Amino acid sequence: MAMGELKISEMRDLTRIERIGAHSHIRGLGLDSSLEPRLSSEGMVGQIPARKAAGIIVKMVQQGKIAGRALLLAGQPGTGKTAIAMGMAKSLGQETPFAMLAGSELYSLDMSKTEALMQAFRKAIGVRIKEEAEVIEGEVVEVQIDRPAVAGAALKTGKLTLKTTDMETVYDLGAKMIEALGKEKVQSGDVIAIDKASGKITKLGRSFARSRDYDAMGPQTKFVQCPEGELQKRKEIVHCVTLHEIDVINSRTQGFLALFTGDTGEIRAEVREQIDTKVAEWREEGKAEIVPGVLFIDEVHMLDIECFSFLNRALENDMAPILVVATNRGITTIRGTNYRSPHGIPIDFLDRLLIISTQPYKEEEIRKILDIRCLEEDVEMSEDAKVLLTKIGVNTSLRYAIHLITSAALACQKRKGKAVEVEDISRVYNLFYDVKRSTQYLMEYQSQYMFNEVSAGEAEEDETAAMVS
């Protein structure tokens, strides 16, 4: 019975829940080494000119040659604007800060709009802080842990034997170090580094001398050389944080714990000025460097004239990140005014933007995207069903076709089929309406709805227009 319970607990530890999102299949921009877009790569399909332009921006960001610039992704709904922004984030990697914000979010926060924008800007500016620390670095020869015979009688003690190519030393272990070694699953043959100040253990890899221990390694095992020289040495350690994280830590009594609660609130301008001064000093002393990241604002047409005025000024700051905004609007009213402008953006701010246009997907591109989504959602679909789904995507929208994948898979599962067939697609197509069919139905039965504001004549005209479209 005990063995059965043990197996169940192990299974739970290994189980990992992965959420599949609208853009979870995006791995990058799908460019080759010369920044030429591949037809289908890293989850990206089509949009060749837009991806190439985004790739150039990413390269300039990585080389630190661009900051305080703004980019506009403009296109119809469902043409891959957010996917390109996500691809840029993946291409930049973990070292470059990337913050995302929807324009409508600003109006539901417990702070002013300009404060929310300032915090978003600071989240997209990284600070790489360098410091020297005492570390013990070597290959583990042996780990001996003495466990007490009676539970609770005494704390665990032990010895750790480390070596380099020049020396070997035995260290006494306390309870905390034993716990840290167990957490990192350190064993004989691992090359580790121990920070003397904090006691943090970092596993660097496995020694090349143990490369023949096939039973003790997996496909992800990284092999490293046994360290040379002294076990104890001074090393330069680099910490990467954002300016917003530094702001929060210095403006709240609970310090860094405020980052986990999410209750950052408004941060006083004096705190930011002091932090900027200190960071400037670190830069002059060579202790830190600024890493301008990317701030992506979706639904930028939702911002009002005050926000656009703030962005105009913020982009002129020395430490401004790259601003990427996206919109699906044409010529529309600027929020907070009676003036109309392209994309609902003031002309003076529009003049600052490099504009990348996205085009509607072609039929073969829609087919490739649907293939990728079927793989991502782990849905097996027949060729005929994919042809039908592609036609639905062309006649309605790509987003609607993608929504039908999981629904059709559930319909297939209900009839105990192995792969989604045409009948499953037809069934969910009749169950869930797209925008055109929903509008047509609404026009037909509009008199039966409450608070109807469309007259009979207008309804006939709209119905005719819907039928023609």
Buried (B, 14 or more C-beta within 10 A) or exposed (E): EEEEEEEEEEEEEEEEEEEEEEBBBBBBBBBEEEBEBBEBBBBBBBBBEBBBBBBBBBBBBBEEEBBBBBBBBBBBEBBBBBBBBBBBBBBBEEEBBBBBBBBEBBEEEEBEBBBBBBBBBBBBBBBBBBEEBEBBBBBBBEBEEEEEEEEEEEEBBBEBBBBBEEEEBEBEBEEEBBEBBEEBEBBBBBBBBBBEEEEEBEBBBBBBEBEEEEEEBEEEEEEEEBBEEEBBBEEEEEEBBBBBBBBBBBBBEEEEEBBEEEEBEBBEEEBBEEBBEEBBEBEEEEBBBBBBBBBBBBBBBBBBBBBBBBBBEBBEEEBBBBBBBBBBBEEBEBBEEEEEBBBBBBEEBBEBBEEBBBBBBEEEBBBBBBBBBBEBBEBEBBEEBBEBBBBBBBEBBBEBBBBBBBBBBEBBEEEEBEEBBBEBBBBBBEEEBBEBBEBBEBBEEBEEEEEEEBEEEEBEEBBEEBEEE
